[in-house]
Amino acid sequence: MTSVAPTDTSSIGGDLRVHRLGYGAMQLPGPGVWGEPADPEAARHVVRAAVEQGVDSIDTADSYGPFVSERIVAEALHPYPEGLVIATKAGLTRQGPGY
C-alpha cells in the first residue's frame, strides 16, 4: 500500500499545511448520499485507514446523510489525532437521495 508523500503539501488559508491528497467523505452515507451506510463499521474503517496512510485532511458536510458523514468521521477518529484537519460545509439542505 502506498502512503501520502510528506512533501506533497498545500496551504489552506496561507498558513495551514496539509497533504494534497485528502479524503472526501461524501460517499460514507448510504446510496444517493442519503441515510445510513449498509455497513457502518466498514465506513469507519475506511476513514481510519485513510488517516493511517497519511491523509491529514478530511472534507465533509452536514448535508451528507444528512449528518451521517460527520458522525461517522467522529466515531472513527475521536479523539482526533494531532495535525488532522476536518473541513465541513454547513447550511446546504437536501430534500432526499441524489439531490
Secondary structure, 3 states (H helix, E strand, C coil): CCCCCCCCEEEECCCEEEECCCEEHHHCCCHHHECCCCCHHHHHHHHHHHHHCCCCEEEEECCCECCHHHHHHHHHHCCCCCCCEEEEECCCCCCCCCC
